[in-house]
């Protein structure tokens, strides 16, 4: 019995998410096809110029925007940011430092602090068990 290896493929939206880029900003050929695991690995290992440009200047998807601003995706929504932003727009927001951004960064810092406290507590419990 011989086994046949099928190439694993994914939708362009999934591939864009894995690459950390905004799907609508990718080339039409990327958006209209399917991406194999091999192709994805090649894009990650040797990003073409369009992918390098998107990663550098955007527009960036919300998870990337949130990470660059140091807030959660929900924090972006609470701040009224629902669209993809370019690196330039993200930097402008950082410079403006609107009240919502300051508040969301503080909230995110508290969440990280609490997560660290819980992790340390659980590690301590595991050592004592």
C-alpha positions in Angstrom: 0.0 0.0 0.0 1.4 3.4 -1.0 0.5 6.5 0.8 -0.2 9.6 -1.2 0.9 12.9 0.4 -1.6 15.7 -0.4 -0.3 19.2 -0.3 -1.9 21.1 2.6 -3.4 24.3 1.3 -5.1 27.2 3.0 -7.2 30.2 2.0 -5.4 33.4 1.3 -7.0 35.0 4.4 -5.4 32.3 6.6 -2.1 32.7 4.9 -2.2 36.5 5.3 -3.0 36.1 9.0 0.0 33.7 9.4 2.2 36.2 7.6 0.9 39.1 9.7 -0.3 41.2 6.7 -3.6 42.8 5.7 -5.2 40.6 3.1 -6.7 43.5 1.0 -3.2 45.0 0.6 -1.7 41.8 -0.9 -1.3 41.3 -4.6 -4.4 40.0 -6.5 -2.5 36.8 -7.4 -2.1 36.1 -3.7 -5.8 36.9 -2.8 -7.3 34.9 -5.7 -5.5 31.6 -5.2 -4.8 29.1 -2.5 -1.5 28.9 -0.7 0.2 25.6 0.0 2.1 25.0 3.2 5.3 24.9 1.1 4.5 28.2 -0.5 3.8 29.7 2.9 7.1 28.4 4.3 8.9 29.9 1.3 7.2 33.3 1.8 8.2 33.3 5.4 11.8 32.2 4.7 12.3 34.4 1.6 9.7 37.2 1.6 9.3 38.9 -1.7 9.5 42.7 -2.1 5.7 43.1 -1.7 5.6 41.2 1.5 8.6 43.1 3.0 6.9 46.4 2.0 3.6 45.4 3.7 5.4 44.3 6.9 7.4 47.5 7.0 4.8 50.1 6.0 1.4 48.4 6.1 -1.4 48.7 6.0 -1.3 46.4 9.0 -4.1 44.1 10.3 -5.7 44.9 13.6 -3.6 42.4 15.6 -0.4 44.0 14.4 -1.8 47.5 15.0 -2.7 46.5 18.5 0.7 45.0 19.2 2.5 48.1 17.8 0.4 50.3 20.0 0.7 48.1 23.1 -3.0 47.6 23.5 -5.5 44.8 23.0 -7.7 44.4 19.8 -10.7 45.1 22.0 -8.9 48.3 23.2 -8.5 49.3 19.6 -12.2 48.9 19.0 -13.0 50.9 22.2 -10.7 53.6 20.8 -12.6 53.7 17.6 -9.9 52.1 15.4 -11.6 49.5 13.2 -9.6 49.8 10.0 -6.1 48.7 9.1 -3.5 51.4 9.7 -0.2 52.1 8.1 3.1 52.4 10.1 2.9 56.2 9.6 -0.6 56.3 11.0 0.4 54.2 14.0 3.4 56.4 14.7 1.2 59.5 14.4 -1.2 57.9 17.0 1.7 57.3 19.3 2.8 60.9 19.0 -0.7 62.3 19.6 -1.2 59.9 22.5 -4.9 60.4 22.7 -6.6 59.7 26.1 -8.1 56.4 24.9 -4.6 55.1 24.0 -3.1 56.1 27.3 -6.0 54.4 29.1 -5.8 51.2 27.0 -2.0 51.0 27.4 -2.4 51.2 31.2 -5.2 48.5 31.1 -2.9 46.3 29.0 0.0 46.8 31.4 -2.3 45.8 34.3 -3.4 42.7 32.4 0.2 41.7 31.8 1.1 42.2 35.4 -1.9 40.1 36.6 -1.0 37.4 34.1 2.5 37.3 35.4 1.3 37.1 39.0 -1.0 34.2 38.2 1.8 32.4 36.3 4.2 32.8 39.2 1.5 31.7 41.7 0.9 28.6 39.6 4.6 27.8 39.3 4.9 28.1 43.1 1.9 25.8 43.6 3.4 23.3 41.3 6.7 23.3 43.2 4.9 22.8 46.5 2.7 20.0 45.2 
